[in-house]
Amino acid sequence: MFKDNIVNLRKINDLTQEELAEKVGVTRQAIAKWESGETVPDLEKCRLLAETFGVSLDDLANYEPEENMGVDVPPKGKHLFGLVTVGEKGQIVIPAKARKMFDINPGDSLVVLGDEGQGIAIMKSDQFLSLANMIKKISKK
């Protein structure tokens, strides 16, 4: 898991072991040992690795691609909650992990936004209205 995440993230970021070692302040051999699972970096080096790759420390250490449809570690702040099925009337069920993370409860109002190039976004209506009011205030200045 951890060692595989380091290997995958290094390759995704098109870095050699030597280049990664330079960014984190260790030797190439240290990177090789981390990637083989022979040793693990200390917490500070883990933090530097996560920062270098732009992922959370938790995902660097614990992310399991097998549990996430085979997708590699997502960038920090990005989440893959799983697949949902659209019902006949267009309804979807928001996965429990997403509802908990974004504090979505039964009876909450949601706004569905769309961008033909980017896709669909869903926000709580109170957050959307707060954002819209803030933009309105800024644009009046």
C-alpha positions as CSV (number, residue, x, y, z in Angstrom):
1,M,0.0,0.0,0.0
2,F,2.4,2.7,1.2
3,K,5.3,1.5,-0.9
4,D,3.1,1.0,-3.9
5,N,1.7,4.5,-3.5
6,I,5.2,6.0,-3.6
7,V,6.1,4.1,-6.7
8,N,2.9,5.0,-8.5
9,L,3.0,8.7,-7.5
10,R,6.7,9.0,-8.5
11,K,5.8,7.5,-11.9
12,I,2.7,9.6,-12.4
13,N,4.8,12.7,-11.6
14,D,7.4,11.5,-14.1
15,L,10.2,11.5,-11.5
16,T,13.2,9.2,-11.2
17,Q,14.2,7.9,-7.8
18,E,17.2,10.3,-7.9
19,E,14.9,13.3,-8.7
20,L,12.5,12.4,-5.9
21,A,15.4,11.9,-3.5
22,E,16.7,15.4,-4.2
23,K,13.3,16.9,-3.6
24,V,12.9,15.1,-0.2
25,G,16.5,15.5,0.9
26,V,17.6,11.8,1.0
27,T,19.6,9.5,-1.2
28,R,18.3,7.5,-4.1
29,Q,19.0,4.4,-2.1
30,A,16.6,5.6,0.6
31,I,13.9,6.0,-2.0
32,A,14.6,2.5,-3.4
33,K,14.3,1.0,0.1
34,W,11.0,2.8,0.7
35,E,9.7,1.6,-2.6
36,S,10.7,-2.0,-1.9
37,G,9.1,-1.9,1.6
38,E,12.5,-2.6,3.2
39,T,12.2,0.6,5.3
40,V,9.7,3.4,5.8
41,P,10.5,7.1,6.0
42,D,10.1,9.1,9.2
43,L,7.1,11.4,9.6
44,E,8.9,14.5,8.3
45,K,10.0,12.7,5.1
46,C,6.4,11.4,4.7
47,R,5.1,14.9,4.9
48,L,7.6,16.1,2.3
49,L,6.6,13.2,0.0
50,A,2.9,14.1,0.3
51,E,3.7,17.7,-0.3
52,T,5.9,16.8,-3.4
53,F,3.1,14.7,-4.8
54,G,0.3,17.0,-3.9
55,V,-1.6,14.4,-1.9
56,S,-2.7,14.1,1.7
57,L,-0.5,12.3,4.2
58,D,-3.3,10.0,5.0
59,D,-3.8,9.0,1.3
60,L,0.0,8.6,0.8
61,A,0.1,6.1,3.7
62,N,-3.3,4.4,3.5
63,Y,-4.9,4.7,0.0
64,E,-5.9,1.4,-1.5
65,P,-6.5,1.6,-5.3
66,E,-8.3,-1.7,-5.2
67,E,-10.9,-0.2,-2.9
68,N,-11.3,2.8,-5.2
69,M,-12.0,1.3,-8.6
70,G,-8.3,0.9,-9.3
71,V,-7.7,4.6,-9.5
72,D,-4.4,5.9,-8.1
73,V,-4.1,8.3,-5.2
74,P,-6.1,11.4,-5.9
75,P,-4.7,14.9,-5.5
76,K,-5.1,16.5,-2.1
77,G,-8.7,17.7,-1.6
78,K,-10.1,15.5,-4.4
79,H,-12.2,12.5,-3.7
80,L,-13.6,9.5,-5.5
81,F,-16.7,8.3,-3.6
82,G,-17.7,5.5,-5.9
83,L,-20.2,4.9,-8.6
84,V,-23.9,5.9,-8.4
85,T,-26.7,4.9,-10.7
86,V,-29.1,7.4,-12.1
87,G,-32.7,6.4,-11.6
88,E,-35.5,6.8,-14.2
89,K,-36.4,10.2,-12.9
90,G,-32.7,11.4,-12.7
91,Q,-32.3,10.7,-9.0
92,I,-29.0,9.6,-7.5
93,V,-28.0,8.4,-4.0
94,I,-25.0,10.4,-2.7
95,P,-22.6,8.0,-1.0
96,A,-22.5,8.0,2.8
97,K,-18.9,9.0,3.0
98,A,-19.6,12.1,0.8
99,R,-22.7,13.0,2.8
100,K,-20.7,12.8,6.0
101,M,-17.7,14.8,4.7
102,F,-19.8,17.6,3.3
103,D,-22.4,17.5,6.1
104,I,-25.3,16.7,3.8
105,N,-28.4,15.6,5.8
106,P,-31.9,14.6,4.9
107,G,-34.0,17.6,3.9
108,D,-31.0,19.8,2.9
109,S,-31.4,21.7,-0.3
110,L,-28.7,21.2,-2.9
111,V,-27.8,23.2,-6.0
112,V,-26.8,21.3,-9.2
113,L,-24.3,23.3,-11.3
114,G,-23.1,22.2,-14.8
115,D,-20.3,23.0,-17.1
116,E,-20.3,21.3,-20.5
117,G,-16.5,21.0,-20.4
118,Q,-16.0,20.2,-16.7
119,G,-19.2,18.3,-15.7
120,I,-21.7,18.5,-12.9
121,A,-21.1,19.9,-9.4
122,I,-23.5,19.7,-6.4
123,M,-23.3,22.2,-3.5
124,K,-25.4,22.8,-0.4
125,S,-27.7,25.7,-1.3
126,D,-26.7,27.8,1.7
127,Q,-23.0,27.6,0.7
128,F,-23.9,28.5,-2.9
129,L,-25.9,31.5,-1.8
130,S,-23.2,32.7,0.5
131,L,-20.6,32.4,-2.3
132,A,-23.0,34.2,-4.8
133,N,-23.5,37.0,-2.3
134,M,-19.8,37.4,-1.8
135,I,-19.2,37.6,-5.5
136,K,-22.0,40.1,-5.9
137,K,-20.4,42.3,-3.2
138,I,-16.9,42.1,-4.8
139,S,-18.3,42.9,-8.2
140,K,-20.0,46.1,-6.9
141,K,-16.7,47.5,-5.7
